[in-house]
């Protein structure tokens, strides 16, 4: 069977598909085999093979996704794992969650905004050796086997993977949306010299002295085990108060989310959690929830005390400073702080990776939804880039919060 025959239009993966010659497509197709499963256990071997070369996100981790599916009780009919093999060996894997969003049936990533970026798992070296037409053939073969949805909407895919750009250029239509921030240094001395000016060091020292004047300050790294759950309880309590003050929904109260994070910190979860904890007189005043994969650490959540007096000592910044002082003198050489611009990323991150949303419509309804959403995202980006409009929107939001009695 021709594995591309299920596609009504070859343009579903972009104009590049139509630029190939049929002879090249047939020759490459003969080397391909595609398998689908809704059982994550059936793709574990292929997944771990692809993951072993390194990941761009915990969202590409087999154990992270396995625990997410279990905690969220995602039914088999709404899971899909597509494996592409070239010459009998896995070269790409798509872990997809089928959801219904405003009447549109989507295939998308499992954990949503709970990780900074995502991407299909690929054998980077072999995938990079393919030309553009072959990569287009591969995605066409994999996507053509999917059914039961209107489109793929896969967010936050990095433009640069392992120092190689545009590996996912043929993966549907894409739209730049935001930036991922990372700190990458050979040592703390290099990080300190590059990222911290004399005034920064003075400012950090002054804040540290304020905090130390309040009591005994201690810093520790807590790994998987029973102590970690207690730390998580404090972290989520601090975050909940902060979300309430901001007037935004708490993403950690959704069904199954807390169960998921609790499951990641158990002894044999398969997820290497590092909780960095700052205490004042034994009480937790700041926490950072991180996951280690290979030589890279990813920060997914941070919190700090809501006590105004303690906040004068900037416990969150002091906790991060302690992390940076110890991070690069071991095996870790990269610290991923996630997407979205913040002061801490401006202070510490020397690497910026553009992220893109990717759209692959599977039918007419999906093409309309894809086009509409891309237009919305472009408009949204223009509004955010316009300082006067952004200021007006923020002022309007502040007025709304005051009217409805939300303390900012």
Residue, then its C-alpha position, 0 to 999 in steps of 0.5 A: x500500500x502507498x503510505x501517502x495515498x491517505x492524504x487528500x492533498x500532498x500540500x498538507x505538509x507544505x509546499x516542499x512536498x510538491x517539489x520532489x520527483x516521484x522517483x526519489x519518493x518511491x525509492x525513499x518510501x521503500x526504505x520506510x516503515x511506519x507503526x502506530x500504537x496507543x500503548x506507550x509500553x509498545x514504543x518504549x524501546x524505540x523511544x528510549x533509543x531516540x532519547x538516549x542522544x539527548x532531549x530538548x525538553x522533559x516533554x520528550x522523556x519517556x518516563x515523564x510522559x508515561x507518568x503524565x498519562x497515568x496521572x491524568x488517566x488519558x484513555x487509550x483512544x486519545x493516545x497515539x504514538x507514531x514511529x517511523x523507521x528507516x532501514x529498520x531502525x527508528x528515526x522519528x517518533x511522535x507522541x500525540x494526545x488527541x483532544x477536542x478544543x472548541x469543536x476542533x479535534x486536535x493531535x497535540x503534545x501531552x503536558x501542554x504548558x508544563x514544559x518549556x518546549x517540545x519536539x518530535x523525537x528523532x535520531x538527530x545524526x541520521x535525520x540531519x543527513x536526510x535532504x529536505x525532500x526525504x524529511x518531507x517524505x518521512x513526515x508525510x508517511x507518518x502523518x498519513x496514518x493518522x485519523x480521527x482528528x482535524x489537525x495536528x497543532x504542536x507548539x513550542x518546537x525549537x528552530x535549533x536542535x543540537x546546534x543544527x537549524x531547521x531540522x523541523x522546517x518540513x514539519x507542516x506550516x510553522x509560525x514563530x511565537x516565543x523564545x526559549x532561554x538557556x544558560x550554557x557555561x563550562x564553569x561557574x567562573x565563566x558564568x560569573x565573569x560573563x553574566x555578572x557585572x560589578x553592580x550585579x554582584x554588589x546588588x546580589x550581596x546586599x540582598x543576601x545580607x538583608x535575608x541573612x539579617x532575618x535569620x539563618x539561611x541554608x540551601x539544599x538540593x533535595x532529590x527523589x524521595x519522601x522529603x521531596x513531597x513535603x517540599x512540593x506541598x510548600x512550593x504549590x502553596x506558595x504558587x497558589x497564593x501568587x496566582x490568586x494575587x495575579x488574578x490568573x488561573x492556577x494550572x496546578x489545580x487541574x485534575x491529576x496535575x498534582x498527582x503527576x508532580x508527586x509521582x515524579x519525585x518518588x524513588x523509582x519514577x525514572x524522572x531525575x528531579x532536583x528540588x533546590x530549596x532555600x530555607x530561613x531558620x528552617x522554613x522554606x522561603x524559595x523552591x525551584x523544581x528542576x529535572x535533569x536529562x543528560x547534561x542539561x537541567x530544566x527548571x519547570x516551576x519556581x516559588x518563593x515566600x509570600x511574606x512581604x518582609x521576607x521578600x525584601x531579601x529576594x529569596x527567589x533570586x538568592x535561591x537561583x544564585x545558589x543554584x548557579x554557583x553550584x550548577x556548572x562545576x559538575x556534569x551539567x553544562x546547560x540550564x534551561x529556564x523555559x520560554x518567556x522573557x523574565x528578569x532572571x532569564x535576562x540576568x543569567x541566560x546567554x543562549x536564546x532559541x526561537x520556538x515555533x508553533x507547527x500546524x498540519x491540517x488533516x481535512x478541510x475543517x483543520x485547514x480553516x482552523x489552522x489558518x484562523x489560529x495562525x492569523x490570531x497568533x500573528x495579531x497577538x504577537x503584533x499587539x504584544x510587540x506594540x508597547x503602547x497597546x501592551x501598556x493599555x491592555x495591562x492598565x485595563x487588566x489592573x482596573x478590572x482586578x481592582x473592580x472585582x476586588x483582586x489584590x495585585 
